[in-house]
Amino acid sequence: MILLYVLLSVYIVAVNFYAFRLVKTQREEFEGGAQPSGDGKLILAAILGGATAVYLSMFAMRFRLGNLLLMIAMPVLAVLNFYCFYMGFRSVGMFF
């Protein structure tokens, strides 16, 4: 049972770290003069569980705050992610 808790926790941390690095990489590319890549990677990372990291890193780095899609979708996905993670941790305990 502890192994499942550890695996779920590692997954959450890894996806959020990847989402943070993705926003940081896009910001560095934008500052270098390149066009920022599409929103598809950010939305996919958010759906996989990194919506909180994307949303908070956008504010921390002051990057892409004018994108209406990201500013509306990320909080909604973050709430959905928290609910799914809560249900995941809750269901792990029910099996044992």
C-alpha positions as a Markdown table, in Angstrom:
| # | Residue | x | y | z |
|---|---|---|---|---|
| 1 | Met | 0.0 | 0.0 | 0.0 |
| 2 | Ile | 2.8 | 2.4 | 0.8 |
| 3 | Leu | 4.3 | 1.7 | -2.6 |
| 4 | Leu | 1.2 | 2.9 | -4.3 |
| 5 | Tyr | 1.2 | 6.1 | -2.3 |
| 6 | Val | 4.9 | 6.6 | -3.2 |
| 7 | Leu | 4.2 | 6.0 | -6.9 |
| 8 | Leu | 1.3 | 8.4 | -7.0 |
| 9 | Ser | 3.3 | 11.0 | -5.2 |
| 10 | Val | 6.3 | 10.7 | -7.4 |
| 11 | Tyr | 4.0 | 10.9 | -10.5 |
| 12 | Ile | 2.5 | 14.1 | -9.2 |
| 13 | Val | 5.9 | 15.7 | -8.5 |
| 14 | Ala | 7.3 | 14.6 | -11.8 |
| 15 | Val | 4.4 | 16.0 | -13.9 |
| 16 | Asn | 4.5 | 19.3 | -12.0 |
| 17 | Phe | 8.2 | 19.6 | -12.4 |
| 18 | Tyr | 7.9 | 18.9 | -16.1 |
| 19 | Ala | 5.2 | 21.5 | -16.5 |
| 20 | Phe | 7.3 | 24.1 | -14.7 |
| 21 | Arg | 10.3 | 23.4 | -16.9 |
| 22 | Leu | 8.1 | 23.6 | -20.0 |
| 23 | Val | 6.9 | 27.1 | -19.1 |
| 24 | Lys | 10.4 | 28.1 | -18.2 |
| 25 | Thr | 11.8 | 26.8 | -21.5 |
| 26 | Gln | 9.1 | 28.5 | -23.5 |
| 27 | Arg | 9.8 | 31.8 | -21.7 |
| 28 | Glu | 13.5 | 31.5 | -22.5 |
| 29 | Glu | 12.8 | 30.8 | -26.2 |
| 30 | Phe | 10.5 | 33.8 | -26.3 |
| 31 | Glu | 13.2 | 36.0 | -24.7 |
| 32 | Gly | 15.6 | 34.7 | -27.3 |
| 33 | Gly | 13.5 | 36.1 | -30.1 |
| 34 | Ala | 11.7 | 32.9 | -31.2 |
| 35 | Gln | 7.9 | 32.6 | -31.3 |
| 36 | Pro | 6.5 | 30.7 | -28.4 |
| 37 | Ser | 5.4 | 27.2 | -29.3 |
| 38 | Gly | 1.8 | 26.4 | -29.2 |
| 39 | Asp | -0.4 | 25.8 | -26.2 |
| 40 | Gly | -0.8 | 22.1 | -27.0 |
| 41 | Lys | 2.2 | 21.0 | -24.8 |
| 42 | Leu | 1.1 | 23.2 | -21.9 |
| 43 | Ile | -2.5 | 21.9 | -22.1 |
| 44 | Leu | -1.3 | 18.3 | -22.3 |
| 45 | Ala | 1.0 | 18.7 | -19.3 |
| 46 | Ala | -1.9 | 20.3 | -17.4 |
| 47 | Ile | -4.3 | 17.5 | -18.3 |
| 48 | Leu | -1.7 | 14.9 | -17.1 |
| 49 | Gly | -1.6 | 16.6 | -13.7 |
| 50 | Gly | 0.6 | 19.7 | -14.0 |
| 51 | Ala | -2.1 | 22.4 | -14.2 |
| 52 | Thr | -1.1 | 23.9 | -10.8 |
| 53 | Ala | 2.5 | 24.2 | -11.8 |
| 54 | Val | 1.7 | 25.7 | -15.2 |
| 55 | Tyr | -0.6 | 28.3 | -13.7 |
| 56 | Leu | 1.7 | 29.3 | -10.8 |
| 57 | Ser | 4.8 | 29.4 | -13.0 |
| 58 | Met | 3.0 | 31.6 | -15.5 |
| 59 | Phe | 2.4 | 34.1 | -12.7 |
| 60 | Ala | 5.8 | 33.7 | -11.2 |
| 61 | Met | 7.6 | 34.4 | -14.5 |
| 62 | Arg | 5.0 | 36.8 | -15.8 |
| 63 | Phe | 4.7 | 34.9 | -19.1 |
| 64 | Arg | 1.7 | 34.4 | -21.3 |
| 65 | Leu | -0.7 | 36.1 | -18.9 |
| 66 | Gly | -2.6 | 37.6 | -21.8 |
| 67 | Asn | -3.6 | 34.2 | -23.2 |
| 68 | Leu | -7.3 | 33.9 | -22.3 |
| 69 | Leu | -7.4 | 30.1 | -23.0 |
| 70 | Leu | -4.6 | 29.4 | -20.5 |
| 71 | Met | -5.9 | 31.8 | -17.9 |
| 72 | Ile | -9.3 | 30.1 | -17.9 |
| 73 | Ala | -8.4 | 26.5 | -18.5 |
| 74 | Met | -5.5 | 26.2 | -16.0 |
| 75 | Pro | -7.5 | 26.9 | -12.8 |
| 76 | Val | -10.3 | 24.6 | -14.0 |
| 77 | Leu | -7.9 | 21.8 | -14.8 |
| 78 | Ala | -6.1 | 22.4 | -11.5 |
| 79 | Val | -9.3 | 21.8 | -9.6 |
| 80 | Leu | -10.0 | 18.7 | -11.7 |
| 81 | Asn | -6.4 | 17.5 | -11.0 |
| 82 | Phe | -6.8 | 18.0 | -7.2 |
| 83 | Tyr | -10.0 | 16.1 | -7.3 |
| 84 | Cys | -8.5 | 13.2 | -9.3 |
| 85 | Phe | -5.4 | 13.1 | -7.0 |
| 86 | Tyr | -7.7 | 13.1 | -3.9 |
| 87 | Met | -9.7 | 10.2 | -5.3 |
| 88 | Gly | -6.5 | 8.4 | -6.2 |
| 89 | Phe | -5.1 | 8.6 | -2.7 |
| 90 | Arg | -8.5 | 7.8 | -1.2 |
| 91 | Ser | -8.9 | 4.7 | -3.5 |
| 92 | Val | -5.4 | 3.3 | -2.7 |
| 93 | Gly | -6.5 | 3.0 | 0.9 |
| 94 | Met | -9.7 | 1.2 | 0.0 |
| 95 | Phe | -7.9 | -1.7 | -1.6 |
| 96 | Phe | -6.0 | -2.7 | 1.5 |
